[in-house]
Amino acid sequence: MKFYPFNEANTSATFRNIIDKTREEINSLDNEYILKASQTELEDYYVNKVLIEPLVLRTEQYYIEDQSGTQIDVSHDFRRAIPRGRRVSVQGTTVDIAIPYEGDPVLWRICPSTFSVSGYPEIVVRDDSIMISFSFPDDSADPDALKSRIDRDVQSLAQAVGNLRRDVENHNTSAPQAIKSALQSKLQRAKSAIGAVSALGIPIKQRDTPLTYAVPTKRRKAPTIQMPKVQTERYEPEPTLANEEYQHILEVMRSMSLVIERNPGAFSTLDEESIRTHFLLQLNGHYEGNATGETFNAAGKTDILIRASNRNVFIAECKFWKGQKAFGEAIDQLLGYLSWRDTKCALLIFNETKDSSSVREKIHEVMESRSEHRRTASFDPNGDARYIFVKESDPGREIIITTQLYDIPK
């Protein structure tokens, strides 16, 4: 169906409405659901709902799709000297021009913030192209004039699409933060609501799965686990390591790279267990001896473990780089150690090759190819990377894994 494009709504109101409706949907979420769900997965889901795929008009690829005979009304053509009031039609030709495009077809109906007051030619919108029709009388065909009309209309559409793309890009830049803020506000309200119910002191039917919360800890002290004050056992919050403490642990371990660089001979003949001992010494210098090696946890053993109040708050695996297959097995091993209390961990990879950049890229490829991968929080081709995983067997619970590569002289 033909219609005049960019003529039904403006971008400001349309895009604002998209965000408002998504906020309403977030606010209508059940408190229990948002508290138990993976925040990364929720964020990805709702951010994707508000992002818009901009239009891209491939003007360099337009082509003649069809041409056909038609009757053209020339009653108002002053060059033909037709008496007033008389209706005259002549044989003519219609040329259909198709232009490929990409993006959300709905945008063809939205008016950009900058637009032409003279309007735009009628178009037919299809899944991957639009069509414009041009007609001319056969007895006065003028190829140059026709080409000029086609180029003028195509250019006017291309300019509108360009203006619209800037509006979409501005929306796509600002919308994710609006959604993140809405999710955080909803999460805080859910926690407040749950806390208010718990404070009533009325017995509630027990739930199988507890909630999570991040507790603050003090640097250079064993992480302190602080339970919230509640009077019911329905929601027993599970302790996790605060983000700032996790970052401090990673910085302590990363400082070992300087030790290795300054004493390469001391590490060249060491195995994984011996190298790990040096990391333990560093960590125990910061965490009062609470880092242990080869401590049992969940399904097996782990290489570095920090515990607080009989709970595991940090787990790391130390492995020599032996290729992507072996690295994938190390990930399996790490995930196998994790119990429901463990959410933050690390993979320390010791590299005996001379091509650190290549190894980092291969590590990155393996991490992003995993079915548990939900997001790459950060990736430095010359440094550490951080990933968010969610196991299929434990939906809603996020596992943060940081990879650190250490060059060990062979």
C-alpha positions, 0 to 999 in steps of 0.5 A: 500500500502506498503512503507518504513517509515520515508523516505520522508521528515524531521521533521524540514522542515515539521514542519516549513512549517506548521507554515509558512503556518499558518502564511500566513493564519493569515496574509491574514485575513481581518483586520475587521474580526481580530479586531472584532473576539475573540482573544481567539477563534482565538488563539485556532483555529490556535494553533490547526492547527499547533499542531501535535498528536505524534505517539504512537506505542503499541509494547506490543500489536502486534499480528498475523493478518493473515498467508498465503501460498506463493512462495519464491525465494531461488535462492540466498540461498547459503545453497541450492547450486543452480547453478548460473543463475538458478531461484528456488522457494519453498513453503513458509508461510507469517505471517502478524504482526499488531501493534496498534498505535495512532497519525497522520498517516502522520508522518509515512512518516516523517524522525525524526532528529535522524534515523537509516541509515540501514532503516526500514522494509516495512509497511502498514499503516491503521487508527489504526494499521500498518502491517509488513509481514514476509516470510519464506520457509516451508522446513526450518522453524525456530521459534526462528529466525522468532521471532528474526526478528519480534522483531528486526523490531518492535524494530527499528520502536519503536525507530524511533517513539520515536525519532519522538515523541521528535521532535513533542513534541519540535514543540508542545512546541514552535509552540503556541508562534509563532502563538500567535506572528503572531496573535498579529502582525496581530492585531497591523497591522490591528489597524494601518491600520484602524487608517490610514484610519480613519485619512484621515477624509473622511466620511465612511459608519457607521458600526453597531458594534464598535471595542474594545481596552484596555485602560491603567488606573492609580492605586488608581484613577478611571479608565481613559477612553482614546479614540483614536484620530480618525476623523471618526465615523465609528469605535468608540472604546469601552472602556475596563478595562486594565488588570493591573487595573483588577488585582489590583481590584481583589487584593483589593477584595482578601485582604478582606480574611485577614479581614474576617480571623482576624474578623470571628465573625463580618461576621458570621451573615452577609448576602450577602448585608452586606458583600458586603458593606465591599468590597465596602469600600475597593474598594472605598478606592482605586477608589475614591468612584466610586464603587456602590452596586445594580446599574442598568446595562443592564438587571438587578441589580448587586452587585458591579459595577465600572463605569468611564465616565458613562461606566461600566468597572467592575462588580462582583456578591456576592453569598453564596455557595448553590450548583452547580445549584444555582451557575449556576444561579448566572452565568446566572445572571452575564451574563445577566447584561453584556452590550457590554461595559462590558468584565471583571467581578468576582464572589465572592462566600462566603463559609459556609462549611468547605470543601473549596477545594471541593467547588472550584472544583465544581465551576471549574466544573460548569465554564468549563461545560458552553457553553460560556466557551472558555478557563480556563486562570488559576485555583488554587485549593487553590486560584482564577481561571479565565475563558474566556467566549464568549456568543453565542448571542454576538460572538467575544466579550470576557468576563473574569470572575474571581472566588474568594472563601471566607470562612465565619464562619457560 
